[in-house]
Amino acid sequence: MTLNFFGYKFFIMKTSSALTQLSLLLTMLSLTGCVAVLAGGAAAGTVAYIRGDLQAVVESNIDRTGNAVQRAARDLELIAVSDAKDQTSAKYIFRTATDRKVEVNLKHATDRTTNLSIRVGIFGDETLSRQFYDRIRARL
């Protein structure tokens, strides 16, 4: 007996074989979605919140992005604690009014793009991270 599913022929000999084939098909279909997400993740302007870090690629060089970070922090009334910069990276540390640490890391990607990472506190705060990111984008 054969089963035709989306152009794939499945030969059903036993129940366990059919279940195995169906699970393989579902796995293949789910992986195609992941590939599309990963392929699109490299574009400038892409934003992802992963394990407490807001990560983005912005269309701006590292110096201009660093200036936007500092102005956005002033807009949000964050207190500057430290900053360290070189040609390919920058790290800014701020504190909120409730003494939560906000860390911003920049890394040179290309002459026109910068990788940006924002982390609030130990476990992250998506709302504040996105507010900070939106302010940075407005300042670019």
GULUM-839759 format. One record per residue: residue number from 1; x, y, z of N, C-alpha, C in turn. Coordinates in Angstrom, 3 decimals. Example, Ala and Ser with C-alpha at 12.3 -4.5 7.8 and 13.67 -1.06 7.14 Angstrom:
BEGIN
[1, [13.190, -5.690, 7.800], [12.300, -4.500, 7.800], [13.200, -3.300, 7.800]]
[2, [12.850, -2.250, 7.080], [13.670, -1.060, 7.140], [12.900, 0.030, 7.870]]
***
This chain:
BEGIN
[1, [0.847, -1.176, 0.000], [0.000, 0.000, 0.000], [0.894, 1.241, 0.000]]
[2, [0.526, 2.258, -0.789], [1.306, 3.499, -0.850], [0.423, 4.674, -0.447]]
[3, [1.087, 5.686, 0.071], [0.422, 6.920, 0.474], [1.138, 8.049, -0.232]]
[4, [0.422, 8.888, -0.974], [1.014, 10.009, -1.690], [0.696, 11.281, -0.919]]
[5, [1.736, 11.960, -0.410], [1.568, 13.146, 0.424], [2.501, 14.234, -0.083]]
[6, [1.958, 15.315, -0.660], [2.733, 16.417, -1.224], [3.782, 15.918, -2.221]]
[7, [3.425, 14.955, -3.038], [4.339, 14.467, -4.052], [5.317, 13.425, -3.549]]
[8, [5.288, 13.097, -2.265], [6.163, 12.071, -1.717], [5.368, 10.780, -1.581]]
[9, [5.961, 9.692, -2.042], [5.293, 8.409, -1.911], [5.816, 7.694, -0.684]]
[10, [4.899, 7.251, 0.137], [5.239, 6.513, 1.343], [4.696, 5.096, 1.196]]
[11, [5.568, 4.154, 1.350], [5.165, 2.758, 1.281], [4.897, 2.282, 2.696]]
[12, [3.666, 1.949, 2.966], [3.264, 1.573, 4.307], [3.310, 0.052, 4.426]]
[13, [4.227, -0.397, 5.250], [4.337, -1.832, 5.491], [3.875, -2.150, 6.902]]
[14, [4.279, -1.315, 7.829], [3.908, -1.503, 9.216], [3.459, -0.158, 9.766]]
[15, [2.757, -0.160, 10.848], [2.315, 1.084, 11.472], [3.509, 1.908, 11.932]]
[16, [4.514, 1.272, 12.501], [5.676, 2.011, 12.988], [6.450, 2.633, 11.831]]
[17, [6.488, 1.975, 10.689], [7.171, 2.522, 9.512], [6.446, 3.776, 9.018]]
[18, [5.125, 3.734, 8.987], [4.349, 4.892, 8.541], [4.544, 6.066, 9.490]]
[19, [4.566, 5.790, 10.776], [4.783, 6.864, 11.748], [6.173, 7.458, 11.602]]
[20, [7.140, 6.618, 11.339], [8.513, 7.100, 11.132], [8.579, 7.990, 9.906]]
[21, [7.959, 7.553, 8.813], [7.973, 8.338, 7.586], [7.243, 9.659, 7.772]]
[22, [6.122, 9.645, 8.461], [5.372, 10.873, 8.709], [6.171, 11.837, 9.576]]
[23, [6.848, 11.326, 10.591], [7.657, 12.206, 11.443], [8.825, 12.792, 10.664]]
[24, [9.417, 12.031, 9.751], [10.492, 12.563, 8.910], [9.980, 13.675, 8.000]]
[25, [8.790, 13.487, 7.431], [8.200, 14.511, 6.584], [7.942, 15.791, 7.379]]
[26, [7.372, 15.656, 8.558], [7.106, 16.830, 9.391], [8.396, 17.532, 9.795]]
[27, [9.433, 16.769, 10.066], [10.730, 17.360, 10.399], [11.278, 18.141, 9.213]]
[28, [11.175, 17.569, 8.010], [11.662, 18.270, 6.815], [10.908, 19.566, 6.593]]
[29, [9.585, 19.536, 6.769], [8.792, 20.745, 6.580], [9.133, 21.818, 7.602]]
[30, [9.387, 21.414, 8.838], [9.722, 22.404, 9.865], [11.095, 22.998, 9.644]]
[31, [12.022, 22.230, 9.119], [13.373, 22.739, 8.875], [13.404, 23.754, 7.749]]
[32, [12.533, 23.642, 6.777], [12.524, 24.616, 5.693], [12.155, 25.994, 6.207]]
[33, [11.296, 26.076, 7.198], [10.959, 27.367, 7.796], [12.131, 27.968, 8.524]]
[34, [12.931, 27.154, 9.201], [14.095, 27.640, 9.930], [15.134, 28.208, 8.984]]
[35, [15.310, 27.570, 7.835], [16.289, 28.053, 6.865], [15.897, 29.434, 6.373]]
[36, [14.607, 29.650, 6.141], [14.150, 30.953, 5.679], [14.392, 32.020, 6.733]]
[37, [14.183, 31.696, 7.995], [14.420, 32.653, 9.075], [15.902, 32.969, 9.185]]
[38, [16.757, 31.952, 9.108], [18.186, 32.183, 9.208], [18.704, 32.989, 8.031]]
[39, [18.194, 32.739, 6.838], [18.643, 33.479, 5.667], [18.261, 34.947, 5.778]]
[40, [17.088, 35.237, 6.305], [16.653, 36.618, 6.450], [17.296, 37.320, 7.626]]
[41, [17.909, 36.586, 8.541], [18.476, 37.162, 9.742], [19.716, 37.996, 9.511]]
[42, [20.306, 37.905, 8.322], [21.534, 38.626, 8.062], [21.284, 40.025, 7.513]]
[43, [20.063, 40.368, 7.214], [19.759, 41.659, 6.614], [19.831, 42.776, 7.645]]
[44, [20.243, 43.965, 7.181], [20.290, 45.123, 8.061], [18.876, 45.468, 8.499]]
[45, [18.732, 45.894, 9.733], [17.435, 46.238, 10.265], [16.750, 45.075, 10.958]]
[46, [17.352, 43.917, 10.929], [16.792, 42.738, 11.567], [16.968, 42.843, 13.075]]
[47, [15.904, 42.550, 13.821], [15.944, 42.626, 15.277], [15.456, 41.304, 15.851]]
[48, [16.187, 40.788, 16.843], [15.772, 39.553, 17.513], [16.034, 39.694, 19.000]]
[49, [15.130, 39.169, 19.806], [15.316, 39.143, 21.251], [15.577, 37.694, 21.633]]
[50, [16.826, 37.401, 21.991], [17.246, 36.029, 22.240], [17.909, 35.933, 23.601]]
[51, [17.334, 35.118, 24.473], [17.900, 34.832, 25.796], [18.308, 36.092, 26.562]]
[52, [17.449, 37.085, 26.546], [17.701, 38.290, 27.323], [18.458, 39.383, 26.593]]
[53, [18.930, 39.104, 25.382], [19.646, 40.104, 24.582], [18.811, 40.519, 23.389]]
[54, [18.702, 41.825, 23.187], [18.120, 42.309, 21.954], [19.285, 42.471, 20.987]]
[55, [19.220, 41.802, 19.854], [20.294, 41.842, 18.872], [19.756, 42.408, 17.572]]
[56, [20.534, 43.306, 16.971], [20.086, 43.938, 15.740], [21.281, 44.278, 14.865]]
[57, [21.000, 44.444, 13.597], [21.975, 44.961, 12.652], [21.422, 46.293, 12.183]]
[58, [22.169, 47.373, 12.390], [21.697, 48.699, 12.011], [22.525, 49.227, 10.848]]
[59, [21.875, 50.004, 9.998], [22.555, 50.590, 8.847], [23.206, 51.903, 9.260]]
[60, [24.361, 51.773, 9.872], [25.127, 52.931, 10.327], [26.506, 52.434, 10.727]]
[61, [27.518, 53.293, 10.555], [28.851, 52.858, 10.992], [28.934, 52.885, 12.511]]
[62, [30.001, 52.345, 13.047], [30.110, 52.157, 14.494], [30.187, 53.488, 15.253]]
[63, [30.845, 54.503, 14.677], [30.945, 55.800, 15.357], [29.588, 56.488, 15.461]]
[64, [28.876, 56.510, 14.358], [27.559, 57.144, 14.352], [26.594, 56.385, 15.271]]
[65, [26.676, 55.062, 15.268], [25.818, 54.255, 16.142], [26.145, 54.516, 17.607]]
[66, [27.430, 54.637, 17.936], [27.839, 54.935, 19.307], [27.290, 56.269, 19.790]]
[67, [27.325, 57.270, 18.926], [26.758, 58.573, 19.281], [25.250, 58.469, 19.507]]
[68, [24.572, 57.675, 18.664], [23.133, 57.485, 18.820], [22.804, 56.762, 20.127]]
[69, [23.650, 55.813, 20.518], [23.455, 55.094, 21.786], [23.531, 56.075, 22.952]]
[70, [24.530, 56.933, 22.953], [24.695, 57.882, 24.061], [23.536, 58.886, 24.123]]
[71, [23.075, 59.368, 22.979], [21.947, 60.314, 22.979], [20.653, 59.628, 23.390]]
[72, [20.448, 58.376, 22.940], [19.253, 57.627, 23.334], [19.248, 57.362, 24.836]]
[73, [20.408, 57.081, 25.404], [20.509, 56.855, 26.849], [20.120, 58.123, 27.614]]
[74, [20.546, 59.274, 27.120], [20.150, 60.534, 27.760], [18.637, 60.732, 27.657]]
[75, [18.048, 60.378, 26.495], [16.593, 60.492, 26.324], [15.853, 59.657, 27.355]]
[76, [16.375, 58.476, 27.653], [15.740, 57.560, 28.608], [16.182, 57.808, 30.046]]
[77, [16.981, 58.849, 30.246], [17.487, 59.242, 31.556], [18.287, 58.129, 32.222]]
[78, [19.095, 57.446, 31.418], [20.009, 56.440, 31.952], [21.293, 57.121, 32.383]]
[79, [21.918, 56.595, 33.412], [23.158, 57.172, 33.935], [24.335, 56.426, 33.325]]
[80, [25.228, 57.162, 32.675], [26.403, 56.555, 32.048], [27.389, 56.115, 33.125]]
[81, [27.820, 54.865, 33.063], [28.785, 54.323, 34.018], [30.150, 54.209, 33.363]]
[82, [30.194, 53.618, 32.175], [31.477, 53.494, 31.475], [31.258, 53.296, 29.984]]
[83, [32.320, 53.573, 29.237], [32.323, 53.255, 27.817], [33.749, 52.938, 27.391]]
[84, [33.859, 51.994, 26.492], [35.157, 51.589, 25.949], [34.989, 51.425, 24.448]]
[85, [35.866, 52.050, 23.671], [35.747, 52.018, 22.219], [37.090, 51.736, 21.578]]
[86, [37.040, 51.050, 20.445], [38.200, 50.949, 19.564], [37.683, 50.983, 18.129]]
[87, [38.500, 50.610, 17.167], [38.104, 50.716, 15.760], [36.980, 49.758, 15.364]]
[88, [36.884, 48.604, 16.021], [35.928, 47.589, 15.583], [34.832, 47.260, 16.595]]
[89, [34.889, 47.835, 17.795], [33.869, 47.519, 18.787], [33.726, 48.647, 19.793]]
[90, [32.622, 48.610, 20.506], [32.373, 49.580, 21.577], [31.470, 48.917, 22.609]]
[91, [31.668, 49.300, 23.865], [30.851, 48.768, 24.956], [30.452, 49.927, 25.856]]
[92, [29.148, 50.054, 26.090], [28.606, 51.110, 26.939], [27.843, 50.466, 28.087]]
[93, [28.055, 50.995, 29.289], [27.313, 50.505, 30.452], [26.587, 51.688, 31.081]]
[94, [25.292, 51.490, 31.308], [24.443, 52.504, 31.911], [23.714, 51.890, 33.105]]
[95, [23.116, 52.742, 33.925], [22.261, 52.304, 35.033], [20.931, 53.025, 34.928]]
[96, [19.862, 52.296, 35.263], [18.532, 52.902, 35.292], [18.337, 53.592, 36.636]]
[97, [17.225, 54.276, 36.805], [16.912, 54.942, 38.074], [16.755, 53.923, 39.198]]
[98, [16.392, 52.687, 38.854], [16.250, 51.630, 39.858], [17.535, 50.797, 39.972]]
[99, [18.632, 51.316, 39.445], [19.975, 50.727, 39.536], [20.123, 49.403, 38.773]]
[100, [19.359, 49.236, 37.695], [19.540, 48.060, 36.841], [20.595, 48.374, 35.788]]
[101, [21.468, 47.428, 35.560], [22.539, 47.590, 34.588], [21.994, 47.432, 33.169]]
[102, [22.401, 48.327, 32.285], [22.057, 48.255, 30.863], [23.374, 48.253, 30.102]]
[103, [23.613, 47.177, 29.369], [24.869, 47.036, 28.631], [24.579, 47.028, 27.132]]
[104, [25.311, 47.861, 26.404], [25.168, 47.948, 24.954], [26.521, 47.618, 24.329]]
[105, [26.526, 46.649, 23.434], [27.745, 46.264, 22.723], [27.562, 46.507, 21.241]]
[106, [28.566, 47.111, 20.629], [28.576, 47.354, 19.193], [29.759, 46.639, 18.579]]
[107, [29.557, 46.058, 17.407], [30.647, 45.430, 16.669], [30.543, 45.829, 15.207]]
[108, [31.676, 46.197, 14.655], [31.755, 46.566, 13.245], [31.382, 45.360, 12.391]]
[109, [30.426, 45.534, 11.480], [30.061, 44.462, 10.554], [30.607, 44.796, 9.165]]
[110, [30.199, 45.934, 8.626], [30.733, 46.440, 7.357], [30.926, 47.938, 7.526]]
[111, [31.353, 48.603, 6.458], [31.525, 50.056, 6.544], [30.202, 50.782, 6.769]]
[112, [29.093, 50.117, 6.412], [27.781, 50.755, 6.544], [26.843, 50.070, 7.533]]
[113, [27.286, 49.004, 8.198], [26.419, 48.321, 9.164], [27.171, 47.996, 10.454]]
[114, [26.415, 47.948, 11.537], [26.960, 47.652, 12.862], [26.052, 46.642, 13.556]]
[115, [26.666, 45.662, 14.209], [25.914, 44.721, 15.037], [25.721, 45.354, 16.406]]
[116, [24.493, 45.356, 16.882], [24.118, 45.997, 18.137], [23.508, 44.962, 19.065]]
[117, [23.908, 45.001, 20.343], [23.350, 44.104, 21.348], [23.021, 44.920, 22.588]]
[118, [21.805, 44.748, 23.106], [21.363, 45.452, 24.315], [20.910, 44.410, 25.327]]
[119, [21.436, 44.517, 26.546], [21.006, 43.625, 27.628], [20.701, 44.475, 28.860]]
[120, [19.536, 44.223, 29.447], [19.105, 44.946, 30.645], [19.074, 43.955, 31.800]]
[121, [19.843, 44.244, 32.843], [19.868, 43.380, 34.015], [20.481, 42.026, 33.717]]
[122, [20.291, 41.102, 34.619], [20.866, 39.770, 34.472], [20.068, 38.930, 33.485]]
[123, [18.743, 38.971, 33.592], [17.896, 38.112, 32.779], [17.309, 38.810, 31.564]]
[124, [17.540, 40.098, 31.427], [17.009, 40.839, 30.296], [15.646, 41.442, 30.592]]
[125, [15.310, 42.466, 29.835], [14.016, 43.149, 29.917], [13.674, 43.560, 28.488]]
[126, [12.821, 42.791, 27.845], [12.529, 43.029, 26.435], [11.903, 44.393, 26.194]]
[127, [11.022, 44.823, 27.077], [10.342, 46.105, 26.896], [11.331, 47.264, 26.902]]
[128, [12.184, 47.332, 27.915], [13.167, 48.406, 27.984], [14.193, 48.290, 26.861]]
[129, [14.590, 47.085, 26.525], [15.543, 46.892, 25.433], [14.978, 47.426, 24.125]]
[130, [13.709, 47.142, 23.865], [13.090, 47.619, 22.623], [12.888, 49.138, 22.647]]
[131, [12.576, 49.693, 23.806], [12.458, 51.153, 23.910], [13.810, 51.805, 23.599]]
[132, [14.866, 51.245, 24.165], [16.211, 51.767, 23.933], [16.556, 51.646, 22.448]]
[133, [16.282, 50.495, 21.860], [16.570, 50.286, 20.445], [15.802, 51.290, 19.575]]
[134, [14.521, 51.500, 19.884], [13.723, 52.453, 19.113], [14.296, 53.859, 19.210]]
[135, [14.775, 54.237, 20.386], [15.393, 55.564, 20.551], [16.698, 55.664, 19.745]]
[136, [17.471, 54.592, 19.744], [18.716, 54.579, 18.981], [18.396, 54.752, 17.501]]
[137, [17.415, 53.988, 17.008], [17.038, 54.083, 15.589], [16.575, 55.495, 15.241]]
[138, [15.844, 56.137, 16.159], [15.366, 57.500, 15.911], [16.522, 58.490, 15.830]]
[139, [17.625, 58.188, 16.513], [18.775, 59.085, 16.544], [19.759, 58.845, 15.393]]
[140, [19.555, 57.788, 14.636], [20.472, 57.496, 13.501], [20.107, 58.314, 12.273]]
***
